[in-house]
């Protein structure tokens, strides 16, 4: 009997959707950050934060379209990408730690700006995100053959990468976040 239970348990692990720690790697489904799980629902519209040890609901953020997320522990930031509920443009938002709690756990407006009175949002950039990675610098793949290379995790506020616009690979003068583009 014990042998059958062990085999069944191992088989179920292969089909599990338990969040994994993937520091510096992009996830389109779930992340585990300390004792927090952050997962997108089956419809891909609600990002939910729960306590990993108990499953207790801690908060959520709604999206019109969700692209993915990435945790960068060296900077204690969470990147989330998509079209926020009520928004009309793809935006990448940099969040302090894992944000707060409740129905708008990141305290953001549909354009990726910060809701007055909340300081979870550190910055945002209008950009489509197909994939991201971090290894001392940030690489953001826009899905159309361009990968933006950003020093560290960029700056703050709107246009946190100081790009001239979201379609050209140029930086605004006097900023050093943008390191260039790679093409594939």
C-alpha positions in Angstrom: 0.0 0.0 0.0 2.8 2.4 0.9 4.5 1.8 -2.4 1.2 2.7 -4.3 0.8 5.9 -2.3 4.4 6.9 -3.0 4.0 6.3 -6.7 0.7 8.2 -6.8 2.2 11.1 -4.9 5.2 11.3 -7.2 2.8 11.2 -10.2 0.7 14.0 -8.8 3.7 16.2 -8.2 4.4 16.1 -12.0 0.9 17.6 -12.6 0.9 20.1 -9.8 0.7 23.8 -10.3 2.4 24.6 -7.0 4.3 27.9 -7.4 8.1 27.6 -7.7 10.7 30.1 -6.7 12.1 31.4 -10.0 14.1 34.5 -9.0 15.0 36.5 -12.0 12.9 34.4 -14.4 9.6 35.3 -16.0 6.5 33.4 -15.1 3.1 33.5 -16.8 1.3 31.5 -14.1 2.7 31.6 -10.5 5.6 32.5 -8.2 6.5 31.6 -4.6 8.2 34.5 -2.8 9.0 33.6 0.8 5.7 32.6 2.4 3.7 34.2 -0.4 2.2 32.6 -3.5 1.2 34.8 -6.4 -0.9 33.1 -9.1 -3.0 34.1 -12.0 -6.4 32.5 -12.2 -7.5 30.2 -15.1 -9.2 33.0 -17.0 -5.9 35.0 -16.8 -7.5 38.1 -15.4 -7.0 38.1 -11.6 -3.5 37.9 -10.0 -4.0 36.5 -6.5 -1.7 36.6 -3.5 -2.1 33.9 -0.8 -0.1 32.8 2.2 1.9 29.8 1.1 1.7 27.9 4.3 -2.1 28.2 4.8 -3.6 29.3 1.5 -5.2 32.3 3.2 -6.2 35.0 0.6 -4.1 38.2 1.0 -4.9 40.3 -2.0 -5.6 40.5 -5.7 -4.9 42.7 -8.8 -7.2 42.6 -11.8 -6.0 42.7 -15.4 -7.7 43.0 -18.8 -4.8 40.9 -20.1 -1.9 39.4 -18.1 1.5 38.7 -19.6 3.5 37.6 -16.7 5.6 38.5 -13.6 9.2 38.2 -12.3 10.7 38.5 -8.8 14.1 40.2 -8.4 15.2 39.5 -4.8 18.4 41.6 -4.9 16.3 44.7 -5.4 13.2 43.4 -3.5 11.0 44.1 -6.5 8.2 42.3 -8.3 7.6 43.1 -12.0 4.1 42.6 -13.4 3.2 43.0 -17.0 -0.1 43.2 -18.8 -3.0 45.5 -19.5 -4.4 46.5 -16.1 -8.2 46.4 -15.6 -9.7 49.6 -17.1 -6.4 50.3 -19.0 -5.9 50.3 -22.7 -2.2 49.9 -23.1 0.3 47.2 -22.1 2.3 48.3 -19.1 5.2 46.9 -17.1 4.9 47.9 -13.4 7.7 47.6 -10.8 6.3 46.9 -7.3 8.0 47.2 -3.9 8.2 43.7 -2.4 4.9 41.9 -3.1 2.7 45.0 -2.7 0.0 45.2 -0.1 -3.3 43.5 0.3 -6.9 43.8 -0.6 -8.6 44.2 -4.0 -5.9 46.5 -5.6 -2.9 45.0 -3.8 -0.4 47.0 -5.8 -2.3 50.3 -5.4 -2.1 51.1 -9.1 -4.3 53.0 -11.6 -5.2 51.5 -15.0 -2.3 53.4 -16.6 0.3 51.9 -14.2 0.5 55.0 -12.0 0.2 54.9 -8.2 -3.1 55.4 -6.4 -2.8 58.4 -4.1 -1.8 57.3 -0.6 -0.1 54.1 -1.6 3.6 53.6 -2.2 3.8 50.0 -3.6 4.4 51.1 -7.2 8.0 52.1 -7.8 7.8 52.7 -11.5 6.1 51.8 -14.8 6.8 51.6 -18.5 4.4 51.4 -21.4 5.8 48.3 -23.2 4.5 45.0 -24.4 6.3 42.1 -22.6 6.6 38.7 -24.0 9.4 37.5 -21.7 11.8 39.0 -19.1 15.0 37.9 -17.3 17.3 39.4 -14.8 21.0 38.6 -14.2 22.5 41.8 -12.9 20.6 43.7 -15.6 17.1 43.5 -16.9 16.2 42.1 -20.4 12.7 42.8 -21.6 11.5 41.0 -24.8 8.7 42.9 -26.5 7.7 39.9 -28.6 8.4 41.6 -31.9 12.1 40.9 -32.3 13.5 43.5 -29.8 15.0 42.9 -26.4 15.6 46.0 -24.3 18.6 45.8 -22.0 18.2 47.9 -18.8 20.8 48.6 -16.2 19.8 47.1 -12.8 16.0 47.3 -12.6 15.7 50.8 -14.1 14.5 53.9 -12.4 11.2 55.1 -11.0 8.0 56.9 -12.0 6.4 56.8 -15.4 8.9 55.8 -18.1 11.1 54.1 -15.6 13.6 53.1 -18.4 13.8 56.6 -19.8 13.0 55.5 -23.3 12.2 58.1 -26.1 9.1 56.0 -26.9 8.0 52.4 -26.8 8.9 51.6 -30.4 12.5 52.9 -30.8 15.7 51.8 -29.0 16.7 55.3 -27.8 17.1 56.8 -24.3 16.2 60.2 -23.2 19.2 62.5 -22.6 20.8 62.5 -19.1 19.5 59.0 -18.0 21.6 55.9 -17.8 19.1 53.1 -17.4 18.8 52.1 -21.0 21.8 50.0 -22.2 20.6 49.2 -25.7 18.6 46.7 -27.7 19.3 43.3 -29.1 17.4 42.0 -32.1 16.4 38.5 -33.0 
